[in-house]
Amino acid sequence: MSSIAIELEKSKVHDHEHEHEHEHHELNFIQKYIFSEDHKVISKQFLISGLIWALIGGSFSILFRLQLGFPDANLEWLKPILGEWIQNGKLDPSFYLALVTMHGTIMVFFVLTAGLSGTFSNFLIPLQIGARDMASGFLNMLSYWFFFASSLLMFVSLFLETGPASGGWVIYPPLSALPQAMSGSGLGMTLWLCSMAIFIISSLLGSINYITTIINMRTRGLSFTRLPLTIWAFFVTAIIGVLSFPVLFSAALLLVFDRSFGTSFYLSEIYIGGEALHNMGGSPILFQHLFWFLGHPEVYIVLLPALGITSEIIATNSRKPIFGYRAMIGSILGIAFLSFIVWAHHMFVTGMNPFLGSVFMFLTLIIAVPSAVKGFNYIATLWRGNIVFTPAMLFSIGLVSLFISGGLTGIILGNSALDIQLHDTYYVVAHFHLVMGSASFFGFMAGVYHWFPKMFGRMLDERLGYFHFWMTFIGVYLVFFPMHYIGIAGFPRRYYSFTSYDAFSTFSDLNMFISAAAIITFSAQLVFGFNFFYSIFKGRKSTQNPWRSNTLEWTTPVNVGHGNWVGEIPSVYRWPYDYSKPGASDDFIPQHIPLTSTPESNLPHEIEEAKTEVVQ
């Protein structure tokens, strides 16, 4: 093709892009901000929805911690809010189990799955791979609105007269399969199942979109070995979701059949109130197999995006290349593969054959190897780095701490002989919340602090960010570290009260301490909420690249429009971690700076020229 033809083709593309921009400027408010197909707006919808659900789910944990930590306290002051769920100044026992159920469901699925992955996969994938938008803006919009419909159903279930679902967040049958079993097994459980079915559709739509976009829409020069580790994490997470969420959908569908159509997939020889039910031949263990085939990959659906975000932030703020880039990719792939073949380590107490238990134990312990690789590489990246302690960096380092300390207890629980003793005790609660819940939440917060300037064009207040981090970091350890000790002592989880058991009376002070620490930690999140919403409107205006980062999203204008780049999309010439390169006069070289024959000391001038071109 001649040079004239190439110039004509570029001119056509440029004109089309300007027409595209003009078309989107004329959208009304509802089209632009409510039913938007712009990936950046959709990511903000996921983010704000996730934060609202985090507030609701966190509030539930405070309510049941009040019951556990202060069993003799008069809670009559909560009656205007909770109504009949407060009886004689105490939390109603059936409502306690509903709180535990809804807290787990909300935090695992609506906050750490949709809120974390939905926000940052949507926001960063097109920006970091050099794409105008997702492969399908319409499907992307549908993924959010299916999530919103799922959230609405779950929220409505909170106000039912019989209460929301009360079978624990794992909803094991037969309790969840028999509407007559208790009040929380009725309509609330039905709405829970419907909500989760819609949520799974939302997740699948999003995951298919992420995979398609990453494979097909990378800019010129962006090979898979030049992808930021964030994109690798989002890519593998989406693959895990596509393969595992349909299994939970089938489990929920069979549960609906048992509840409403008289089948017996999970039920066999059940008596309720002395009356024999007609069900025969089913097994509740089947549900556990189906649930945990999603349930264990779900740990990494939640954790891998947080680890990807942490990789980017630690490299940027250490001013060093990430240590072991290919090893990090290999560990992500290894974790993804192994996550599918370890599900039965949640089921050591179901009476499985000891040989089979040893197989799952062996596979579970192997997954510690790629996890250890990630931990080692984070520490090696930090070692002797020129560290900039931004709030995002502190939350990333906090994630590494929680990932290591929580992972060590996972090795203990992965041993079948030890797990039989510790199963369903507070030791499991402590492990789960440290390595999955808190670590992923820290990754979520790190991502918000780091990419807030790109999302909203303003900066979060750093002083409030430091306060938020230290209160949360210290609070999380004060809440969950003591739980290991009471778990070893045999403290069972999901019990409404321990005052009736003399054996546990010695731990009443420790339980009170945990509850007080939980309340303080939750209060720190309110400080973040104020900082977040205040800074959207009143925060200090951001520069184009406030963290001096290398990835492509920082080449876009401060206030990014639809289409992301004005004019031509930058090409990629190098990997994303060229920090503190020997011979360069500056400590970062963005991905779109060409590899030239000129000395690296001249690169800062080229960087400024490239920035000027992008802004123009």
Disulfide bonds with the S-S distance in Angstrom:
none
